[in-house]
Amino acid sequence: MAAKANKEAPVPPKAEAKAKALKAKKHRIKQAVKKLCDIDVAKVNTLIRPDGVEKACVPLAPDYDALDVANKIGII
């Protein structure tokens, strides 16, 4: 007799990505911003919206000017 196959529903890729993204801790977000944009961060504020999307607001350290950072990363 063949063994029964596990009949658990597979996790959709989007749900798995959301679950991994929601596990991002504030210190990891701070490190990522510092590495990607080469700037110092004062602190990290996060919120999870009702639809499950996590947002992060990253205030800059006092010695950084927002316009200089925007020019550096290509927004302006």
C-alpha positions in Angstrom: 0.0 0.0 0.0 1.3 3.5 -0.9 1.7 6.1 1.8 -0.9 8.8 1.9 0.2 12.1 0.5 0.2 15.1 2.8 -3.0 17.1 1.8 -2.1 20.4 3.3 -2.8 23.4 1.1 0.4 25.0 -0.3 1.1 28.5 0.9 0.7 31.0 -1.9 4.0 32.9 -2.7 2.5 36.3 -1.9 1.3 35.2 1.5 4.7 33.7 2.2 6.5 37.0 1.1 4.2 39.0 3.3 4.8 36.8 6.3 8.6 37.2 5.8 8.3 40.9 5.3 6.3 41.3 8.5 9.0 39.6 10.4 11.5 42.4 9.6 12.6 43.9 12.9 13.4 47.6 13.4 17.2 47.0 13.7 17.2 45.1 10.4 15.3 48.0 8.7 17.8 50.5 10.1 20.8 48.4 8.9 19.2 48.1 5.4 18.7 51.8 5.1 22.2 52.5 6.3 23.6 50.0 3.8 21.5 51.0 0.8 21.5 54.8 1.1 24.7 55.2 3.1 23.0 57.5 5.7 22.5 57.3 9.5 19.0 56.8 10.9 17.7 58.4 14.1 15.1 55.7 14.7 12.6 53.5 12.9 8.8 53.7 13.2 6.8 50.9 11.8 3.1 50.2 11.4 1.1 47.4 10.0 -1.9 48.5 8.0 -5.3 46.8 8.2 -4.6 45.1 4.8 -1.5 43.5 6.2 1.2 45.7 4.6 4.0 46.8 6.9 5.3 50.4 6.5 8.4 51.9 7.9 9.1 55.6 8.5 12.8 56.4 9.0 13.7 59.8 10.4 17.2 60.9 9.6 19.9 61.6 12.1 20.2 65.3 13.0 23.4 65.8 11.0 21.8 64.8 7.6 19.8 67.2 5.4 16.7 65.6 3.8 17.3 67.4 0.5 20.9 66.2 0.3 19.7 62.6 0.9 16.9 63.0 -1.7 19.5 64.1 -4.3 21.8 61.3 -3.4 19.3 58.6 -3.8 17.8 60.1 -7.0 14.4 61.4 -5.9 15.1 65.0 -6.9 
